[in-house]
Amino acid sequence: MIRRVLAVAALTTLALATVPAVAQAAPRCLAGYMCNSQYFSDSARTNLVGVKTEHCNGEVSMWGRVTGYLNWAAYPCT
């Protein structure tokens, strides 16, 4: 009984530690670029649920939530 409880606890901990790292795996924004990450609720990317914009001056603006379904783009700063 104790082994079963420990096994479930270990699997739960592993799952919770792995999912957030995968969900936030957007590419890194390099200096001299403005980057935009759009997060969607599903793989078809039909429902936008969050956006993260990294501006040329270093400011970061975000709204919504981060998921594993994203479109990412980088634009050179002028």
C-alpha positions in Angstrom: 0.0 0.0 0.0 2.8 2.4 0.9 4.7 1.6 -2.3 1.6 2.3 -4.4 1.1 5.7 -2.7 4.8 6.6 -3.2 4.7 5.6 -6.8 1.6 7.7 -7.5 3.2 10.7 -5.7 6.4 10.3 -7.7 4.6 10.1 -11.0 2.5 13.2 -10.1 5.5 15.2 -9.2 7.3 14.2 -12.4 4.2 15.1 -14.5 3.8 18.5 -12.8 7.5 19.3 -13.2 7.6 18.4 -16.9 4.4 20.1 -18.2 5.2 23.7 -17.3 8.7 23.5 -18.9 7.2 22.2 -22.1 4.4 24.7 -22.2 6.9 27.6 -22.0 9.3 26.4 -24.6 9.2 29.5 -26.8 12.3 30.5 -28.6 14.6 33.0 -27.0 14.3 36.7 -28.2 17.8 38.0 -29.2 19.0 41.6 -28.6 18.0 43.9 -31.4 14.7 42.1 -32.1 11.1 42.5 -31.0 9.5 39.1 -30.4 5.9 38.1 -30.3 4.5 34.8 -28.9 0.9 34.0 -29.4 -0.5 31.2 -27.3 -3.5 29.1 -28.4 -5.8 26.6 -26.6 -5.4 23.8 -29.1 -3.1 22.4 -31.9 -5.4 23.9 -34.6 -4.5 27.3 -33.2 -8.1 28.6 -33.5 -8.6 30.1 -30.0 -6.0 32.7 -28.9 -5.7 32.6 -25.1 -2.5 34.7 -24.5 0.2 36.9 -25.9 3.7 37.8 -24.9 5.5 40.7 -26.6 9.2 41.5 -25.9 9.8 45.0 -27.1 13.0 46.5 -28.5 13.6 48.6 -25.4 13.5 45.5 -23.2 10.0 45.8 -21.9 7.8 42.7 -21.8 4.0 42.8 -22.0 1.8 39.8 -21.4 -1.8 38.9 -21.1 -3.7 35.6 -20.9 -2.2 32.3 -20.3 0.8 30.3 -21.6 0.1 27.0 -23.4 2.2 24.6 -25.5 0.5 25.7 -28.7 2.2 28.9 -30.0 3.1 31.0 -33.0 6.4 32.9 -32.5 7.8 35.7 -34.6 10.9 38.0 -34.4 11.2 41.4 -36.1 14.4 43.4 -36.3 14.4 46.7 -34.3 14.9 49.8 -36.4 
